[in-house]
Amino acid sequence: ALWHLEPRYPVSPLLSMVVTPAHVARLARSHGWLLTLHRTRAALDVAWRDVRAAARVGRLERVAAKEVASWGSGLLLMVSRMSALVSALQACVGARAIHGAWIRLLARVGGDAIGSMEELRAAHDDYTADVEAATLAGAPRVRQLLRGALSAILGFAAAATAAARMADQEATRHAALQRLRRAVEARA
């Protein structure tokens, strides 16, 4: 369902003279792609936090410290590399490309550059095309490849989070048993 996410935006009657339903649909596809990148990055952030916490608990409680530290550091390395990829995509698409398209639109419509409604529509159409190109909304093959990569990253992040949470629960259980044993031994 995530890949078919296309936000819907109401357009005021005055604005609809320039921004057509086709523009809104094209921009919504681009925004959906940006939301996908954001969701992927958020899932990686959760995975990072949980794996790091599980590795820390494992070391503190000496619960299979060698194993937890080993898989924990490997998972953290993979999560950080995937995070770097998604961050680079977000920066490239969001900050550089879309911001650049916005600056070009402002430069084109600024001052007395636009003399008619048709020129304004053409400027906005160019802006919409720039945004669509920047977010790869108009390049289905490339977007399909990236979608596959992001799906794999989301799956990995979910599996890493689940593994970290299980390890954290096991470490907590082991620590409670150790405290109970020490308390029983102290009373004996």
Summary of the structure (lengths in Angstrom):
residues: 188
radius of gyration: 24.8
end to end distance: 59.3
largest distance: 93.4
contacts: 552
relative contact order: 0.15
helix: 84%
strand: 0%
